[in-house]
């Protein structure tokens, strides 16, 4: 995998993981029974904690990208040999 390919894979994985991590631990204004400003959406989160979610997303994306790189580098399962043998 080239450097540019690795960066592209990391960015795609990062966004996929972010969308998986975003709903974790969310309490809406309506569920939290907090006083909120009139005109705001009652489904909006009380504390979105975006910085911590971005850090968790980055850590998970690094691990997944490293796994993809290792698979492509060392090819532990020779799928091409399986296809030619069949």
C-alpha positions in Angstrom: 0.0 0.0 0.0 1.4 3.4 -1.0 1.5 6.4 1.3 -1.4 8.0 -0.5 -3.4 4.8 -0.5 -2.8 4.4 3.2 -4.0 8.0 3.9 -7.1 7.4 1.8 -7.8 4.1 3.6 -7.3 5.9 7.0 -9.7 8.7 6.1 -12.4 6.4 4.9 -12.1 4.1 7.9 -12.0 7.2 10.2 -15.3 8.5 8.9 -17.0 5.0 9.1 -15.8 4.6 12.7 -17.0 8.2 13.5 -20.5 7.4 12.4 -20.5 4.3 14.5 -19.1 6.1 17.6 -21.3 9.2 17.4 -24.5 7.7 19.0 -22.7 6.1 21.9 -23.6 7.7 25.2 -25.9 10.4 23.8 -28.6 11.7 26.1 -31.0 14.1 24.4 -32.4 17.3 26.0 -35.8 15.6 26.2 -34.5 12.4 27.9 -32.3 14.4 30.3 -35.2 16.5 31.4 -32.9 19.5 31.3 -34.0 23.1 30.8 -33.2 24.0 27.3 -33.6 27.2 25.3 -36.9 27.6 23.4 -36.7 26.8 19.7 -33.9 24.2 20.1 -34.5 20.7 19.0 -35.4 18.5 22.0 -33.5 15.6 20.4 -30.2 17.6 20.5 -27.6 16.0 22.8 -27.0 17.6 26.2 -23.2 17.0 26.0 -22.0 15.8 22.6 -18.4 15.2 23.8 -17.0 15.5 20.3 -13.4 15.8 21.3 -13.4 12.5 23.2 -15.3 10.8 20.4 -12.8 12.1 17.8 -10.0 10.7 19.9 -11.7 7.3 20.3 -12.4 7.3 16.6 -8.8 8.1 15.7 -7.5 5.3 18.0 -9.9 2.8 16.5 -9.2 3.9 12.9 -5.4 3.6 13.5 -5.9 0.0 14.7 -8.2 -0.9 11.7 -5.9 0.8 9.2 -2.9 -1.0 10.7 -4.7 -4.3 10.3 -5.6 -3.6 6.7 -1.9 -2.6 6.0 -0.7 -5.8 7.7 -3.1 -7.9 5.7 -2.0 -6.3 2.4 1.7 -6.5 3.4 2.0 -10.0 4.7 -1.1 -11.6 3.0 -1.7 -14.3 5.7 -4.6 -15.8 3.7 -3.6 -16.4 0.1 -7.0 -15.9 -1.5 -5.5 -15.9 -5.0 -4.1 -19.5 -4.5 -7.5 -20.6 -3.2 -9.2 -19.2 -6.3 -6.7 -20.9 -8.7 -6.9 -24.2 -6.9 -10.7 -24.4 -7.2 
